[in-house]
């Protein structure tokens, strides 16, 4: 296999193979593969009609990914096994779903050991649930949005395009300024990823929305399609008093309404951050996409 760092020009074939596979995981979105390429030193390879990735992070972010595409998946897995042997590296996998775990267990039996972390699960919602917020379960969310609209009656929502992409940067910069005192470098890493996304918005086939109050941008979101049925929310930001007054709930619903061609919306993992977990759970996901890491034990 020939490995290389993903480039913008790889987007077309990677999106095609991921789309054909029907994979729903947020890690399969080309925008995530590209934007996180340096953080995890991601390499990609094409084996026939399969995309295979290799992550050089730590723990659940290290190893090969299950082949995504069409064809004989067993031959693709054998090619991964041979590649690991040739490179003299451990045969280990990351982002393995339940269905993929069954196949690897069938091939390797008890010699393949699996581990999972609840922080790695993707939260997946029905688009119509996030767009309509129907029923008692979403009563609090509707109240948050009502508060936002009452507080800012001149608010407006617009999709991100060439004419307002700089306004998304305004929200990005303000959010980062609010997080300059964070004790780790996660805010800086995310800030750099958002900047990269906005710099390559069209090439990454991203979509998004901005909420304005009195013509000033205060909330924004950025997303992309994983396959024809599933969209992934990469970033969602609301700043200052607007965040406290329902800005996150408002941008979430208003953008979800624009995704009326989608069946599912993936809002990614909570990475074991309690506040993030509560926020994602409060939208009542229809499924939790569990992911495993795996390593061959000889």
C-alpha positions in Angstrom: 0.0 0.0 0.0 1.1 3.5 -0.8 0.6 5.9 2.2 0.3 9.6 2.0 -1.0 12.6 3.9 -4.5 13.5 2.7 -4.7 16.6 0.5 -7.7 18.6 -0.7 -7.4 16.9 -4.1 -8.2 13.6 -2.4 -11.6 14.7 -1.3 -13.5 13.4 -4.4 -12.4 9.8 -4.2 -12.5 9.6 -0.5 -16.0 11.0 -0.3 -17.1 8.6 -3.0 -15.8 5.5 -1.2 -17.0 6.5 2.2 -20.4 7.3 0.7 -20.6 3.9 -1.0 -19.8 2.1 2.2 -22.7 3.6 4.0 -20.5 4.5 7.0 -22.0 6.9 9.5 -19.0 7.6 11.8 -17.8 11.2 12.1 -14.2 10.1 11.5 -15.3 9.1 8.0 -16.1 12.6 7.0 -13.4 13.9 4.6 -13.4 17.2 6.3 -12.4 15.5 9.6 -9.8 13.4 7.8 -8.2 16.5 6.3 -8.6 18.9 9.3 -7.1 16.4 11.8 -4.3 15.2 9.5 -1.6 16.9 11.5 -3.1 16.3 15.0 -3.0 12.5 14.4 -0.5 12.3 11.6 -3.1 10.7 9.4 -2.1 8.7 6.4 -4.4 7.4 3.7 -4.1 4.7 1.1 -6.4 3.3 -1.6 -6.6 -0.5 -1.9 -8.7 -1.2 -5.0 -12.1 0.4 -4.1 -11.4 0.8 -0.4 -10.2 3.7 1.6 -7.8 2.7 4.4 -6.4 5.2 6.9 -3.7 5.0 9.5 -3.7 7.2 12.7 -0.6 7.8 14.7 -2.2 9.2 17.8 -2.5 7.5 21.1 -4.9 4.9 22.5 -8.2 4.9 20.6 -6.6 7.2 18.0 -3.9 4.8 16.8 -3.9 2.2 14.2 -5.5 1.2 10.9 -9.2 1.9 10.2 -11.5 -0.7 8.8 -11.6 -0.6 5.0 -14.4 1.7 3.7 -15.7 1.2 0.1 -16.9 -1.8 -2.0 -15.5 -5.1 -2.9 -13.9 -8.0 -1.1 -13.4 -6.6 2.4 -11.5 -9.8 3.5 -8.8 -9.2 0.9 -8.5 -5.6 2.0 -8.1 -6.7 5.6 -5.4 -9.2 4.5 -3.7 -6.3 2.7 -3.7 -4.4 6.0 -2.2 -7.4 7.8 0.6 -7.7 5.2 1.3 -4.0 5.4 1.7 -4.2 9.2 4.1 -7.1 8.8 6.1 -5.3 6.1 6.3 -2.2 8.2 7.0 -4.2 11.4 4.3 -2.4 13.3 1.6 -3.8 15.6 -1.7 -4.9 13.9 -4.1 -2.5 15.6 -7.3 -0.8 14.6 -9.2 2.3 15.6 -12.8 3.6 15.1 -14.1 0.0 14.8 -17.9 -0.2 14.8 -20.0 -3.1 16.2 -20.5 -4.5 12.7 -16.8 -4.2 11.8 -15.8 -5.8 15.2 -17.8 -8.9 14.2 -15.9 -9.3 11.0 -12.5 -8.8 12.7 -13.5 -11.3 15.4 -14.5 -13.8 12.8 -11.0 -13.5 11.1 -8.8 -13.2 14.2 -10.8 -14.8 17.0 -9.4 -14.4 20.5 -6.1 -13.1 19.2 -7.7 -9.7 18.5 -8.4 -7.8 21.7 -11.0 -5.0 21.7 -11.4 -2.0 24.0 -14.0 0.8 24.0 -14.3 4.2 25.7 -17.7 5.8 26.1 -16.2 9.1 25.2 -15.6 7.9 21.6 -19.2 7.2 20.8 -20.9 9.3 18.2 -24.2 10.9 19.0 -26.5 10.4 16.0 -29.9 12.1 15.8 -32.8 12.1 13.4 -32.8 15.3 11.3 -36.5 15.8 11.9 -36.1 15.6 15.6 -33.4 18.4 15.7 -35.3 20.5 13.2 -38.8 20.2 14.8 -38.1 19.7 18.5 -41.5 18.1 18.8 -42.9 16.6 22.0 -42.3 17.0 25.7 -38.7 15.7 25.5 -37.7 18.9 23.8 -39.7 21.4 25.9 -36.6 22.9 27.5 -34.9 23.3 24.1 -37.9 25.2 22.7 -37.9 27.4 25.8 -34.2 28.2 25.2 -34.9 29.2 21.6 -37.9 31.2 22.6 -35.8 33.1 25.1 -33.2 33.8 22.4 -35.8 35.2 20.0 -37.5 37.3 22.7 -34.1 38.6 23.8 -33.0 39.5 20.3 -36.1 40.1 18.1 -33.9 41.4 15.3 -32.0 38.2 15.0 -31.4 36.7 11.6 -30.1 33.4 10.3 -28.1 33.0 7.1 -26.2 30.1 5.5 -22.5 30.6 5.1 -21.4 31.6 1.6 -18.8 33.6 -0.1 -20.4 36.9 1.0 -20.3 36.2 4.7 -17.6 33.7 5.4 -15.6 36.4 7.2 -18.4 36.8 9.6 -17.9 33.2 10.7 -14.3 34.2 11.4 -15.6 36.9 13.7 -17.4 34.3 15.8 -14.4 32.0 15.7 -12.0 34.8 16.9 -14.3 35.9 19.7 -14.8 32.3 20.9 -11.0 31.8 20.9 -10.5 35.0 22.8 -12.9 33.8 25.5 -10.9 30.6 25.9 -7.4 32.0 25.9 -7.1 31.2 29.6 -7.8 27.5 29.2 -5.2 25.3 30.9 -4.5 23.0 27.9 -4.0 23.6 24.2 -7.3 22.1 23.0 -8.8 25.6 22.3 -5.8 26.5 20.1 -6.0 23.2 18.2 -9.7 23.7 17.6 -9.1 27.3 16.6 -6.6 26.2 14.0 -8.9 23.6 12.7 -11.8 26.1 12.3 -9.5 28.5 10.5 -8.3 25.7 8.2 -12.0 24.8 7.5 -13.0 28.4 6.7 -9.9 28.9 4.5 -10.9 25.8 2.5 -14.6 26.0 2.9 -15.6 25.3 -0.7 -12.9 22.7 -1.4 -14.0 20.7 1.7 -17.6 21.0 0.5 -18.6 22.4 3.9 -21.9 24.0 4.7 -22.9 26.1 7.7 -24.9 28.9 9.2 -24.5 32.2 11.1 -26.9 33.9 13.5 -26.8 37.7 13.5 -28.1 40.1 16.2 -28.4 43.7 15.1 -26.3 42.6 12.0 -23.4 41.3 14.3 -22.5 37.6 14.0 -23.0 35.9 17.3 -23.3 32.1 16.6 -22.1 29.8 13.8 -21.9 26.2 12.8 -19.9 24.3 10.2 -20.9 20.8 8.8 -20.3 18.4 6.0 -22.0 15.4 4.4 -20.6 11.9 5.3 -23.0 10.1 2.9 -26.3 10.9 1.2 -28.2 10.3 4.4 -25.9 11.6 7.1 -24.4 15.0 7.9 -21.7 15.7 10.5 -21.6 18.8 12.6 -17.9 19.7 12.9 -18.1 23.0 14.9 -20.8 24.9 16.7 -20.0 28.1 18.5 -22.0 30.8 20.3 -20.3 33.7 22.1 -20.8 35.9 25.1 -24.3 36.7 26.4 -25.8 35.1 23.3 -24.5 31.7 24.4 -26.1 32.1 27.8 -29.4 33.2 26.3 -30.0 30.2 24.0 -27.6 30.8 21.2 -26.5 27.2 20.9 -30.0 25.8 20.8 -31.0 28.4 18.2 -28.1 27.7 15.8 -28.6 24.0 16.3 -32.3 24.0 15.3 -32.0 26.7 12.5 -29.3 24.8 10.8 -30.9 21.4 11.2 -33.9 22.8 9.4 -31.7 23.6 6.4 -30.5 19.9 6.3 -33.9 18.7 5.1 -32.4 16.3 2.6 -30.7 14.4 5.4 -32.1 11.5 7.5 -29.4 11.6 10.2 -27.2 14.2 11.9 -24.0 13.1 13.6 -22.9 15.5 16.4 -19.7 13.6 17.1 -18.3 12.4 20.4 -18.3 13.9 23.9 -14.6 12.9 24.6 -15.7 12.3 28.3 -16.3 15.9 29.0 -19.2 15.9 31.4 -20.8 19.2 30.3 -20.5 18.2 26.6 -22.1 14.8 27.4 -25.1 16.4 29.2 -25.6 18.8 26.3 -25.5 16.0 23.7 -27.7 13.8 25.8 -30.3 16.6 26.2 -31.1 16.3 22.4 -32.0 12.6 22.9 -29.9 10.8 20.2 -31.6 8.0 18.3 -28.5 6.0 18.3 -25.0 5.9 19.9 -22.4 4.8 17.4 -20.0 2.8 19.6 -16.4 2.5 18.4 -13.7 0.2 19.5 -9.9 0.1 19.3 -8.4 -3.3 18.7 -5.0 -4.9 18.8 -3.7 -8.3 17.8 -2.2 -10.2 20.7 0.3 -12.9 19.8 
